[in-house]
Amino acid sequence: MSEKYAPFETEPTLLYDKDTFKIVAGKAYTNKDEKFCIGLNSNGFPTNAYLIFPPQLSLDLLRNLLGQDGAKNDEIIKFIKIITDKQ
C-alpha cells in the first residue's frame, strides 16, 4: 500500500474541503469490487488517513454535499453519475 495516498491506490479526487474536513473519492485498496470509495479526512492527522464510508451511503452523502460551501460540485456530479449508471 502506498503511504502517499493511503488507503487509495492513486491520488483521490477532492470533493469537499472546508475548515478541517476533506472528503475525497477514489479507488481504495480495501474495496476492490467498488468503482470508487468515499473517504473523510479530519484535521489532517494522521497524514493521509481516511475514514472510508460504506458504499451504501455514497449516493446520499454525495447528494447532501451538492451546493454546500466548500463542495466541488462538478466532481460530485461526476461521481453521482458513476453510481446511478451502474444501478
Stockholm file with secondary structure:
# STOCKHOLM 1.0

chainA/1-87         MSEKYAPFETEPTLLYDKDTFKIVAGKAYTNKDEKFCIGLNSNGFPTNAYLIFPPQLSLDLLRNLLGQDGAKNDEIIKFIKIITDKQ
#=GR chainA/1-87 SS CCTTTTTBSSCCEEEEEETTEEEEEECBSSCTTSSCEEEEEETTCSTTCCEECCGGGHHHHHHHHTTCTTBCHHHHHHHHHHHHHHC
#=GC SS_cons        CCTTTTTBSSCCEEEEEETTEEEEEECBSSCTTSSCEEEEEETTCSTTCCEECCGGGHHHHHHHHTTCTTBCHHHHHHHHHHHHHHC
//
